[in-house]
Every structure is written in structure tokens, then in C-alpha cells.
Amino acid sequence: MNFQGKNAVVTGGANGIGLAISRSIAAAGGSVWIFDLASENPVEAARSIGAQACIADVTDRQSLERAFDNAVVPDIVAVNAGISGLASLTETPPALWNRTLAVNLTGAFDTVQVAAARMKPRRQGSIVLTASTNSFDGEADLIAYNASKAGLLGILHTAANELGPYGIRINAVCPGLIRTRLTASSFSNPAVLSEYFKHIALGRGGEPEEVAQAVMFLASDLASYITGTTLVVDGGQMAAKFGTWGQATDRFDEQRWTRDV
Ligand SMILES: NC(=O)c1ccc[n+]([C@@H]2O[C@H](COP(=O)([O-])OP(=O)(O)OC[C@H]3O[C@@H](n4cnc5c(N)ncnc54)[C@H](O)[C@@H]3O)[C@@H](O)[C@H]2O)c1
């Protein structure tokens, strides 16, 4: 894919999936602005991949507007900043609920709103949200996260409807379990992984680059007639409701299930 001449903003671009999106777009010739918290050293992350950085907290409208003012008007915006925290429905404290919604949902709304206002006069552009398979299912102990990611679908559909007349497309990727610091505790626990990956048709977790490739497609002109929809990037997890792996012929080695016969 060729992103020559395209300007991209990636929120939460200093780590994990956002860094992979930033790196991929930059490698394809795009000019990338990483927006992230000062504590994550986005300047260093950007330097390492030939991008630029703006300090931005998506929960702070002023800092977001300042960052967009400092970058050029983007052709592509990856709305990716996100957090998660584990707690059951009855044990979720208000602070966890409020913070998760503030970053993942209100932060995404503010990012889309601020970006769209700048993109509309140019009558072109592409926005890609990082939603989740948890936009659709009810993984236990993640009620705030699940609600925030389900809420993104409301932003997605409404924004697609309102921005279509301005030539702006908006779509979402819905990753499954991807190897980042957000999921480090799962990836460092073989017992958890072998159980979890029984329900993934491809028998393994995903890498940030594999989500970045889907974001690149949706952001690119190859997706010129696609707006308002989701692209699930989960190795077939949503399709494998009753599980795939665990037969006598299956082996779990090096973080993946394989079948020899
Ligand atoms: N890793 C997975 O399995 C997975 C699966 C589905 C969806 N996602 C989503 O992918 C996105 C990226 O997650 P990741 O796994 O790469 O995690 P990560 O922690 O590696 O990256 C998240 C980034 O968001 C930034 N961020 C957090 N709060 C912010 C704020 N207030 N303002 C600006 N930036 C902020 C962080 O600093 C970090 O750079 C998130 O939206 C997450 O919900 C991840």
C-alpha cells in the first residue's frame, strides 16, 4: 500500500497497536503524527519510526485541539487510544468505570469530532476506530471496557451517516487478543493461553502488525466504498463459538495450537 502524500494522526500511537499502525503507515510513505500522553514519550516513539509526535491526552479536549492544531490537517485518523481494567460487575468502582469511558468512549468521540471538523472542508478522509471483539461480546470482568467498546459502534454508525456527504469514511477494526502490554498478563501465562486459544480458529493470538494491516486497508483507497462497518481481526475467535482446539491430535506449543493430522 502506498501512503505517499497522506498525513495520518494516530492516537495512542506510542505503544502496541497504535505504534504498529504508525510504523506501517510511515513505512508506506505516509507522514504520521503520533498523539499520546507525555508519560509514554511519544517523541522518542515517533523518532524511532520516522514520524512526528504531539503530546495529547484524549480526555482533555484542549490538549487534543492543541495537538490537531500543531499537526497538519489529516487525511487519516486512527482513533486508537485505550485502556482496560479488570473488575466484576458488582465490584467495578466508579473511578474505573468513569476513567475507562473517559478514555475509550468520550476520548474517541472528542477525537472524531475535532478531526471531522478539520477534515470536512477538504471533503475527503478516512477515520478508523480501534474497537474490539468486546464491542460484541460480554467477556466477564470487563464491563466498563465492554461498554466503552460497544459504545464506539454508536459513534461509528452515526459518524458514517453524517460524514458520508463530505467524502469522509469511518470504519472500525475489532481486534481479538493481541500481544501488547495491555494483554501481557495473558500472554505470560501458558495455562491461560492454551485455554483461550482453544476458541480461536487459527489457534494463536494476534500481533499488533496484523491489526495495523487491517487499519491500513480501511484507511486506504482500496476501501473507497466501505464506510460505517467493522472488520474483525481475531483469528476466527468470533466464528469459533464452540471452540476449535483440544482434540487428541492437537498440541499446544510456543503459544499456539497445531494439528498434525
Ligand atoms: N491488545 C488487545 O488485545 C486489544 C484487543 C482489542 C482492542 N484493543 C484496543 O487497541 C487499542 C490499543 O491498545 P494496545 O493493546 O495497543 O495497548 P497499549 O497500552 O500498548 O497502547 C495504548 C496506548 O493508548 C495510550 N493512551 C491511553 N490513555 C490515553 C489518553 N488519555 N490519551 C492519549 N493516549 C492514551 C497509551 O499511552 C498507549 O500508548 C486500545 O483502544 C485497546 O482497547 C486492544
The ligand as an SDF file (V2000), in Angstrom:
LIG
                    3D

 44 48  0  0  0  0  0  0  0  0999 V2000
   -4.3230   -5.7100   22.8810 N   0  0  0  0  0  0  0  0  0  0  0  0
   -5.5070   -6.2560   22.6080 C   0  0  0  0  0  0  0  0  0  0  0  0
   -5.6970   -7.4760   22.7190 O   0  0  0  0  0  0  0  0  0  0  0  0
   -6.6340   -5.3770   22.1290 C   0  0  0  0  0  0  0  0  0  0  0  0
   -7.7990   -6.0270   21.6510 C   0  0  0  0  0  0  0  0  0  0  0  0
   -8.8560   -5.2530   21.2060 C   0  0  0  0  0  0  0  0  0  0  0  0
   -8.7600   -3.8750   21.2030 C   0  0  0  0  0  0  0  0  0  0  0  0
   -7.6300   -3.2710   21.6800 N   0  0  0  0  0  0  0  0  0  0  0  0
   -7.5920   -1.8140   21.6650 C   0  0  0  0  0  0  0  0  0  0  0  0
   -6.4500   -1.4000   20.9500 O   0  0  0  0  0  0  0  0  0  0  0  0
   -6.0840   -0.0820   21.3900 C   0  0  0  0  0  0  0  0  0  0  0  0
   -4.5950   -0.0680   21.6900 C   0  0  0  0  0  0  0  0  0  0  0  0
   -4.3350   -0.9320   22.7750 O   0  0  0  0  0  0  0  0  0  0  0  0
   -2.9660   -1.7180   22.9560 P   0  0  0  0  0  0  0  0  0  0  0  0
   -3.2970   -3.1240   23.2050 O   0  0  0  0  0  0  0  0  0  0  0  0
   -2.0360   -1.3610   21.8770 O   0  0  0  0  0  0  0  0  0  0  0  0
   -2.4930   -1.1310   24.3690 O   0  0  0  0  0  0  0  0  0  0  0  0
   -1.2230   -0.2020   24.7660 P   0  0  0  0  0  0  0  0  0  0  0  0
   -1.3800    0.0480   26.2120 O   0  0  0  0  0  0  0  0  0  0  0  0
    0.0170   -0.8300   24.2700 O   0  0  0  0  0  0  0  0  0  0  0  0
   -1.4780    1.1200   23.9410 O   0  0  0  0  0  0  0  0  0  0  0  0
   -2.4910    2.0310   24.2890 C   0  0  0  0  0  0  0  0  0  0  0  0
   -1.9890    3.4330   24.0100 C   0  0  0  0  0  0  0  0  0  0  0  0
   -3.0370    4.3680   24.3260 O   0  0  0  0  0  0  0  0  0  0  0  0
   -2.4480    5.4370   25.0290 C   0  0  0  0  0  0  0  0  0  0  0  0
   -3.3920    6.1610   25.8670 N   0  0  0  0  0  0  0  0  0  0  0  0
   -4.0160    5.6980   26.9880 C   0  0  0  0  0  0  0  0  0  0  0  0
   -4.7230    6.6950   27.5480 N   0  0  0  0  0  0  0  0  0  0  0  0
   -4.5400    7.7910   26.7700 C   0  0  0  0  0  0  0  0  0  0  0  0
   -5.0100    9.1230   26.8350 C   0  0  0  0  0  0  0  0  0  0  0  0
   -5.7980    9.5440   27.8320 N   0  0  0  0  0  0  0  0  0  0  0  0
   -4.6240    9.9860   25.8740 N   0  0  0  0  0  0  0  0  0  0  0  0
   -3.8070    9.5820   24.8680 C   0  0  0  0  0  0  0  0  0  0  0  0
   -3.3280    8.3390   24.7550 N   0  0  0  0  0  0  0  0  0  0  0  0
   -3.7040    7.4590   25.7000 C   0  0  0  0  0  0  0  0  0  0  0  0
   -1.3740    4.7790   25.8750 C   0  0  0  0  0  0  0  0  0  0  0  0
   -0.4440    5.7160   26.3660 O   0  0  0  0  0  0  0  0  0  0  0  0
   -0.7870    3.7860   24.8870 C   0  0  0  0  0  0  0  0  0  0  0  0
    0.2390    4.3480   24.1180 O   0  0  0  0  0  0  0  0  0  0  0  0
   -6.9590    0.2070   22.6050 C   0  0  0  0  0  0  0  0  0  0  0  0
   -8.0570    1.0030   22.2020 O   0  0  0  0  0  0  0  0  0  0  0  0
   -7.4410   -1.1660   23.0190 C   0  0  0  0  0  0  0  0  0  0  0  0
   -8.6420   -1.1270   23.7070 O   0  0  0  0  0  0  0  0  0  0  0  0
   -6.5670   -3.9950   22.1370 C   0  0  0  0  0  0  0  0  0  0  0  0
  1  2  1  0
  2  3  2  0
  2  4  1  0
  4  5  1  0
  4 44  2  0
  5  6  2  0
  6  7  1  0
  7  8  2  0
  8  9  1  0
  8 44  1  0
  9 10  1  0
  9 42  1  0
 10 11  1  0
 11 12  1  0
 11 40  1  0
 12 13  1  0
 13 14  1  0
 14 15  2  0
 14 16  1  0
 14 17  1  0
 17 18  1  0
 18 19  2  0
 18 20  1  0
 18 21  1  0
 21 22  1  0
 22 23  1  0
 23 24  1  0
 23 38  1  0
 24 25  1  0
 25 26  1  0
 25 36  1  0
 26 27  1  0
 26 35  1  0
 27 28  2  0
 28 29  1  0
 29 30  1  0
 29 35  2  0
 30 31  1  0
 30 32  2  0
 32 33  1  0
 33 34  2  0
 34 35  1  0
 36 37  1  0
 36 38  1  0
 38 39  1  0
 40 41  1  0
 40 42  1  0
 42 43  1  0
M  CHG  2   8   1  16  -1
M  END
$$$$
